[in-house]
Amino acid sequence: METIRRNLALADMDIRRDERGNRRVFSIKFVSKEGKVYFIPQAYACGAGRMNMKEYQLRGVQPCDCKGNPEGHPYPVDIDLILEYNKMKIVF
């Protein structure tokens, strides 16, 4: 399995749209605060609610379908609990 540094994955995740204006879709695997492991095969970055994402080290992840339409609800993800990004293992 390929690896990616966490800061590079976060920088890539912070790019919200591509050059054509479409949302950038990625896959992510993370552990929630309750200890459950989630794998979302298609998602895009969004806000994490009414909190400062940089201060609390969170990113918002919204699951979507193949056309980029939102499905379900957004998840606040702790950056220390991200396991995989685009099928690449996160390393520190």
N, CA, C and O atoms as a DFTB+ gen file, in Angstrom:
368 C
 N C O
     1  1       0.839      -1.177       0.000
     2  2       0.000       0.000       0.000
     3  2       0.886       1.243       0.000
     4  3       1.872       1.319       0.733
     5  1       0.524       2.201      -0.822
     6  2       1.266       3.458      -0.864
     7  2       1.021       4.251       0.405
     8  3       0.045       4.014       1.118
     9  1       1.905       5.189       0.683
    10  2       1.749       6.043       1.857
    11  2       1.740       7.514       1.416
    12  3       2.220       7.863       0.338
    13  1       1.188       8.350       2.274
    14  2       1.179       9.788       2.057
    15  2       1.338      10.465       3.410
    16  3       0.768      10.019       4.406
    17  1       2.104      11.531       3.441
    18  2       2.279      12.271       4.687
    19  2       0.982      13.005       5.016
    20  3       0.261      13.451       4.123
    21  1       0.698      13.124       6.317
    22  2      -0.555      13.725       6.751
    23  2      -0.700      15.166       6.265
    24  3      -1.783      15.566       5.838
    25  1       0.379      15.950       6.325
    26  2       0.266      17.344       5.898
    27  2      -0.055      17.464       4.409
    28  3      -0.760      18.389       4.004
    29  1       0.450      16.545       3.596
    30  2       0.139      16.563       2.164
    31  2      -1.300      16.144       1.901
    32  3      -1.961      16.697       1.022
    33  1      -1.786      15.169       2.663
    34  2      -3.175      14.741       2.517
    35  2      -4.127      15.868       2.923
    36  3      -5.134      16.099       2.255
    37  1      -3.811      16.568       4.015
    38  2      -4.657      17.677       4.460
    39  2      -4.626      18.829       3.463
    40  3      -5.653      19.457       3.206
    41  1      -3.465      19.104       2.907
    42  2      -3.359      20.163       1.895
    43  2      -4.179      19.800       0.663
    44  3      -4.841      20.660       0.081
    45  1      -4.141      18.537       0.263
    46  2      -4.927      18.083      -0.886
    47  2      -6.420      18.138      -0.569
    48  3      -7.225      18.484      -1.433
    49  1      -6.790      17.799       0.663
    50  2      -8.191      17.824       1.070
    51  2      -8.726      19.256       1.129
    52  3      -9.914      19.479       0.897
    53  1      -7.864      20.225       1.436
    54  2      -8.294      21.620       1.545
    55  2      -8.593      22.259       0.193
    56  3      -9.222      23.316       0.143
    57  1      -8.157      21.644      -0.899
    58  2      -8.499      22.140      -2.234
    59  2      -9.913      21.654      -2.527
    60  3     -10.123      20.470      -2.787
    61  1     -10.863      22.549      -2.486
    62  2     -12.280      22.161      -2.555
    63  2     -12.762      21.869      -3.971
    64  3     -13.582      20.971      -4.164
    65  1     -12.273      22.607      -4.963
    66  2     -12.777      22.444      -6.331
    67  2     -11.617      22.338      -7.315
    68  3     -10.526      22.855      -7.073
    69  1     -11.878      21.650      -8.441
    70  2     -10.845      21.530      -9.470
    71  2     -10.898      22.748     -10.394
    72  3     -11.665      23.680     -10.154
    73  1     -10.088      22.736     -11.442
    74  2      -9.999      23.889     -12.335
    75  2     -11.279      24.128     -13.136
    76  3     -11.486      25.232     -13.642
    77  1     -12.142      23.116     -13.261
    78  2     -13.426      23.281     -13.964
    79  2     -14.558      23.691     -13.034
    80  3     -15.687      23.884     -13.485
    81  1     -14.272      23.826     -11.733
    82  2     -15.296      24.237     -10.785
    83  2     -16.061      23.095     -10.139
    84  3     -16.993      23.332      -9.371
    85  1     -15.678      21.854     -10.441
    86  2     -16.341      20.696      -9.845
    87  2     -15.717      20.380      -8.492
    88  3     -14.543      20.667      -8.257
    89  1     -16.510      19.789      -7.608
    90  2     -15.989      19.388      -6.296
    91  2     -14.952      18.280      -6.475
    92  3     -15.092      17.420      -7.345
    93  1     -13.921      18.310      -5.649
    94  2     -12.913      17.263      -5.675
    95  2     -13.382      16.126      -4.778
    96  3     -13.579      16.318      -3.578
    97  1     -13.559      14.960      -5.347
    98  2     -14.062      13.794      -4.628
    99  2     -12.878      12.900      -4.272
   100  3     -11.971      12.705      -5.082
   101  1     -12.894      12.354      -3.045
   102  2     -11.822      11.486      -2.568
   103  2     -12.432      10.394      -1.702
   104  3     -13.608      10.455      -1.343
   105  1     -11.628       9.403      -1.374
   106  2     -12.046       8.370      -0.426
   107  2     -11.262       8.573       0.868
   108  3     -10.127       9.049       0.855
   109  1     -11.886       8.207       1.977
   110  2     -11.249       8.428       3.278
   111  2     -11.666       7.325       4.250
   112  3     -12.794       6.834       4.214
   113  1     -10.732       6.954       5.112
   114  2     -10.987       6.003       6.195
   115  2     -10.501       6.662       7.471
   116  3      -9.365       7.129       7.547
   117  1     -11.376       6.696       8.482
   118  2     -11.035       7.387       9.722
   119  2     -11.718       6.722      10.898
   120  3     -12.626       5.908      10.727
   121  1     -11.271       7.076      12.099
   122  2     -11.850       6.584      13.343
   123  2     -12.627       7.741      13.969
   124  3     -12.118       8.857      14.075
   125  1     -13.860       7.464      14.379
   126  2     -14.674       8.509      15.003
   127  2     -14.270       8.672      16.466
   128  3     -13.482       7.887      16.996
   129  1     -14.813       9.690      17.104
   130  2     -14.533       9.918      18.527
   131  2     -15.004       8.747      19.384
   132  3     -14.437       8.490      20.446
   133  1     -16.042       8.033      18.928
   134  2     -16.562       6.882      19.670
   135  2     -15.737       5.618      19.451
   136  3     -15.966       4.609      20.119
   137  1     -14.789       5.659      18.530
   138  2     -13.932       4.507      18.281
   139  2     -14.370       3.654      17.106
   140  3     -13.770       2.606      16.868
   141  1     -15.398       4.060      16.355
   142  2     -15.851       3.309      15.189
   143  2     -15.004       3.689      13.980
   144  3     -14.666       4.857      13.792
   145  1     -14.667       2.697      13.166
   146  2     -13.906       2.943      11.946
   147  2     -14.898       3.138      10.796
   148  3     -15.768       2.298      10.563
   149  1     -14.754       4.247      10.091
   150  2     -15.602       4.558       8.951
   151  2     -14.760       4.565       7.685
   152  3     -13.642       5.080       7.668
   153  1     -15.318       3.983       6.619
   154  2     -14.719       4.098       5.291
   155  2     -15.764       4.721       4.389
   156  3     -16.857       4.179       4.226
   157  1     -15.430       5.853       3.805
   158  2     -16.334       6.534       2.886
   159  2     -15.666       6.517       1.518
   160  3     -14.667       7.207       1.314
   161  1     -16.204       5.731       0.565
   162  2     -15.542       5.590      -0.731
   163  2     -15.591       6.839      -1.602
   164  3     -14.701       7.047      -2.427
   165  1     -16.631       7.688      -1.430
   166  2     -16.726       8.922      -2.196
   167  2     -17.202      10.023      -1.266
   168  3     -18.284       9.935      -0.685
   169  1     -16.390      11.056      -1.131
   170  2     -16.726      12.171      -0.248
   171  2     -16.037      13.427      -0.761
   172  3     -15.131      13.377      -1.592
   173  1     -16.499      14.549      -0.235
   174  2     -15.818      15.811      -0.522
   175  2     -15.682      16.600       0.775
   176  3     -16.397      16.350       1.744
   177  1     -14.761      17.550       0.781
   178  2     -14.500      18.351       1.978
   179  2     -15.586      19.405       2.140
   180  3     -16.062      19.986       1.165
   181  1     -15.965      19.637       3.384
   182  2     -16.953      20.669       3.702
   183  2     -16.599      21.241       5.071
   184  3     -15.596      20.848       5.666
   185  1     -17.394      22.142       5.560
   186  2     -17.160      22.707       6.882
   187  2     -17.461      21.681       7.965
   188  3     -18.188      20.715       7.731
   189  1     -16.900      21.893       9.147
   190  2     -17.115      20.966      10.266
   191  2     -18.032      21.598      11.300
   192  3     -17.782      21.488      12.501
   193  1     -19.077      22.251      10.853
   194  2     -19.987      22.896      11.793
   195  2     -19.508      24.287      12.144
   196  3     -18.783      24.919      11.376
   197  1     -19.914      24.756      13.301
   198  2     -19.576      26.121      13.714
   199  2     -18.328      26.169      14.579
   200  3     -18.289      26.891      15.575
   201  1     -17.327      25.417      14.213
   202  2     -16.097      25.433      14.984
   203  2     -14.922      25.767      14.081
   204  3     -14.981      25.558      12.869
   205  1     -13.872      26.278      14.664
   206  2     -12.667      26.622      13.933
   207  2     -11.920      25.328      13.604
   208  3     -11.386      24.668      14.495
   209  1     -11.889      24.970      12.310
   210  2     -11.302      23.687      11.921
   211  2      -9.804      23.634      12.179
   212  3      -9.278      22.578      12.531
   213  1      -9.108      24.751      12.011
   214  2      -7.657      24.756      12.228
   215  2      -7.327      24.662      13.716
   216  3      -6.408      23.941      14.105
   217  1      -8.076      25.389      14.548
   218  2      -7.802      25.394      15.984
   219  2      -8.089      24.036      16.617
   220  3      -7.307      23.556      17.437
   221  1      -9.212      23.412      16.240
   222  2      -9.594      22.122      16.820
   223  2      -9.057      20.937      16.022
   224  3      -9.321      19.791      16.385
   225  1      -8.323      21.181      14.963
   226  2      -7.731      20.155      14.100
   227  2      -8.783      19.182      13.580
   228  3      -8.653      17.967      13.728
   229  1      -9.824      19.734      12.971
   230  2     -10.897      18.948      12.384
   231  2     -11.027      19.277      10.909
   232  3     -10.621      20.347      10.456
   233  1     -11.601      18.335      10.165
   234  2     -12.003      18.567       8.782
   235  2     -13.407      18.008       8.641
   236  3     -13.746      16.995       9.253
   237  1     -14.213      18.665       7.841
   238  2     -15.551      18.177       7.552
   239  2     -15.522      17.309       6.309
   240  3     -14.906      17.675       5.308
   241  1     -16.189      16.149       6.366
   242  2     -16.237      15.225       5.238
   243  2     -17.697      14.906       4.948
   244  3     -18.415      14.435       5.830
   245  1     -18.146      15.160       3.715
   246  2     -19.524      14.907       3.302
   247  2     -19.548      13.743       2.316
   248  3     -18.994      13.865       1.223
   249  1     -20.178      12.612       2.667
   250  2     -20.318      11.521       1.700
   251  2     -21.155      11.977       0.498
   252  3     -22.053      12.808       0.636
   253  1     -20.848      11.425      -0.674
   254  2     -21.594      11.813      -1.877
   255  2     -21.744      10.611      -2.796
   256  3     -21.088       9.585      -2.617
   257  1     -22.635      10.760      -3.802
   258  2     -22.796       9.707      -4.798
   259  2     -21.808       9.945      -5.939
   260  3     -20.952      10.826      -5.850
   261  1     -21.927       9.160      -7.011
   262  2     -20.963       9.239      -8.108
   263  2     -21.042      10.562      -8.867
   264  3     -20.099      10.924      -9.571
   265  1     -22.151      11.287      -8.736
   266  2     -22.295      12.577      -9.416
   267  2     -21.910      13.749      -8.525
   268  3     -21.950      14.896      -8.969
   269  1     -21.535      13.482      -7.275
   270  2     -21.137      14.538      -6.361
   271  2     -22.276      15.109      -5.539
   272  3     -22.096      16.114      -4.850
   273  1     -23.456      14.481      -5.599
   274  2     -24.588      14.938      -4.799
   275  2     -24.444      14.418      -3.377
   276  3     -24.077      13.259      -3.186
   277  1     -24.727      15.251      -2.367
   278  2     -24.532      14.821      -0.972
   279  2     -25.465      13.680      -0.573
   280  3     -26.623      13.628      -0.987
   281  1     -24.935      12.773       0.237
   282  2     -25.702      11.667       0.801
   283  2     -25.443      11.644       2.297
   284  3     -24.293      11.735       2.725
   285  1     -26.478      11.526       3.088
   286  2     -26.295      11.456       4.533
   287  2     -25.910      12.807       5.103
   288  3     -26.320      13.851       4.594
   289  1     -25.125      12.776       6.155
   290  2     -24.738      14.002       6.847
   291  2     -23.222      14.141       6.865
   292  3     -22.509      13.147       6.723
   293  1     -22.719      15.360       7.036
   294  2     -21.265      15.545       7.118
   295  2     -20.713      15.022       8.439
   296  3     -21.385      15.066       9.470
   297  1     -19.493      14.532       8.391
   298  2     -18.807      14.014       9.572
   299  2     -17.653      14.941       9.934
   300  3     -16.842      15.268       9.067
   301  1     -17.555      15.376      11.192
   302  2     -16.340      16.073      11.616
   303  2     -15.258      15.024      11.889
   304  3     -15.474      14.094      12.666
   305  1     -14.111      15.175      11.254
   306  2     -13.044      14.177      11.338
   307  2     -11.827      14.812      12.003
   308  3     -11.335      15.843      11.546
   309  1     -11.345      14.202      13.073
   310  2     -10.111      14.637      13.737
   311  2      -8.941      14.250      12.839
   312  3      -8.849      13.105      12.396
   313  1      -8.050      15.200      12.569
   314  2      -6.959      14.912      11.629
   315  2      -6.001      13.851      12.157
   316  3      -5.318      13.193      11.372
   317  1      -5.940      13.676      13.470
   318  2      -5.069      12.644      14.042
   319  2      -5.663      11.251      13.887
   320  3      -4.954      10.262      14.076
   321  1      -6.946      11.148      13.548
   322  2      -7.624       9.855      13.456
   323  2      -7.897       9.425      12.016
   324  3      -8.648       8.475      11.795
   325  1      -7.301      10.105      11.031
   326  2      -7.435       9.690       9.637
   327  2      -6.465       8.543       9.386
   328  3      -5.270       8.666       9.658
   329  1      -6.975       7.433       8.870
   330  2      -6.149       6.251       8.609
   331  2      -5.689       6.178       7.155
   332  3      -4.527       5.872       6.885
   333  1      -6.602       6.460       6.213
   334  2      -6.281       6.385       4.785
   335  2      -6.913       7.554       4.052
   336  3      -7.979       8.038       4.432
   337  1      -6.248       8.001       3.003
   338  2      -6.761       9.043       2.124
   339  2      -6.491       8.612       0.692
   340  3      -5.337       8.406       0.317
   341  1      -7.536       8.471      -0.113
   342  2      -7.424       7.989      -1.501
   343  2      -6.623       6.688      -1.579
   344  3      -5.726       6.552      -2.411
   345  1      -6.953       5.745      -0.714
   346  2      -6.328       4.421      -0.659
   347  2      -4.838       4.458      -0.363
   348  3      -4.114       3.515      -0.682
   349  1      -4.376       5.557       0.253
   350  2      -2.981       5.658       0.676
   351  2      -2.958       5.775       2.197
   352  3      -3.712       6.554       2.781
   353  1      -2.099       5.006       2.820
   354  2      -1.983       5.023       4.280
   355  2      -1.341       6.333       4.735
   356  3      -0.363       6.797       4.149
   357  1      -1.909       6.919       5.793
   358  2      -1.398       8.181       6.333
   359  2      -0.216       7.889       7.246
   360  3      -0.299       7.037       8.131
   361  1       0.883       8.601       7.027
   362  2       2.039       8.520       7.913
   363  2       2.328       9.922       8.432
   364  3       2.011      10.913       7.774
   365  1       2.934      10.000       9.618
   366  2       3.181      11.299      10.239
   367  2       4.519      11.815       9.861
   368  3       4.905      12.902      10.291
